Amino acid sequence: MKVPLLDLTQQYQTIKAHIEPAVLDLFNRQQFILGETVSRFEEHLAEYCGCTHAVGVSSGTDALICLLMALGIGSGDEVIVPTFTFFGSAGAVARLGARPVFVDIDPETFNLDPGRTAGAITEKTKAIMPVHLYGQMAPMEKILELARWRNIPVIEDACQSVGSAQRGVKPGQKSAGACLSFYPSKNLSGAGDGGMILCQDTSLAQKSRHLRMHGEDRRYYHSMIGGNFRLDALQALVLDIKLRWLDDWTAARRAHAAYYTTSLKPPVQPPKIAPGNISVFNQYVVRVPRRDELQAYLTERGIGSAIYYPVPLHLQECFHYLGYKQGDCPVAEQAAKEVLALPVFPELTQEQLAYVAETINTFYHG
Ligand SMILES: Cc1ncc(COP(=O)(O)O)c(C=O)c1O
């Protein structure tokens, strides 16, 4: 039996009858940049996420860059980022000439540790960027309280967690803003790159809209320097259709996760979801001993898996200039050696799930 980490071809069969005529229609209209296709998706997604504003941008990374720019973050500023995340979270900060300040994670959820965050705040801290890793939100109440006290904006990197919630609060509802990614491996994914900024503040949304169009106020008049951060109409169209299925897909991911969690035996540690969190299980990540051996064993048996992430960001070569060393974030360094993501995409069959769980249990117990 083959169980890939992700197979989007089956999902496409479900939605094909809706996507193909809509794409043909767009090609007949030749309206590829912004316009009503993008606005309509922005409205639908804002409603889905319970936020006042949604600004479509070219990727999750560009959403972070654009929102950081809209908040005026740049050279000399510090932004607190968890060290255990996708590169783009900190890359966005560094691209603007600001300094990513790496903070260690909670060993159970792999999300930003609020206690260590408090210790990393300085006079130069201009934003805190919790990342909602693998589909569950970081402890926002504590992080927002820390930030409010010092008047520091919080930017949520929600690139892996469209549809997640924490005690009824969703990404972007209580912070300065949240950034989403529609990269094809994400739970809501486009036919290429795409992203979104969610926020409640009208002037911040307006500024983000200006920045995604080179800071243009009206055609060829620029009051600030932005970039080309626009979401393609083609992506908006595909995403708007897929949004109708998102709750069903999330329910399937959550059911698969529940099955693994009850089937996998120690020493495999299933993911821990913090009380009050609803995870969308963008990834299902276990913590295991002999991780690399297990991964090779799974590969030999036709089971896909992935390591998110093998190197914490404070140890990445491009960040040597920041002066971090091995041992600075021990929880993340340990996690990088033990985490393994298993297939959890919605279309997996019960037989495939059972095969994955049995194969892993056999690896440890024979
Ligand atoms: C946590 C996190 N942040 C940022 C990004 C960047 O998103 P994108 O690939 O759309 O630029 C991703 C996704 O790849 C991500 O998982």
The ligand as an ORCA input file, in Angstrom:
! r2SCAN-3c Opt
* xyz 0 1
  C       4.560     29.073      9.650
  C       4.704     29.601      8.254
  N       5.034     30.887      8.073
  C       5.157     31.406      6.847
  C       4.946     30.649      5.722
  C       5.150     31.263      4.398
  O       4.093     31.102      3.530
  P       4.328     31.082      1.938
  O       5.008     29.798      1.599
  O       2.957     31.188      1.376
  O       5.170     32.265      1.616
  C       4.597     29.292      5.860
  C       4.314     28.412      4.718
  O       5.017     28.012      3.891
  C       4.495     28.750      7.160
  O       4.192     27.459      7.344
*
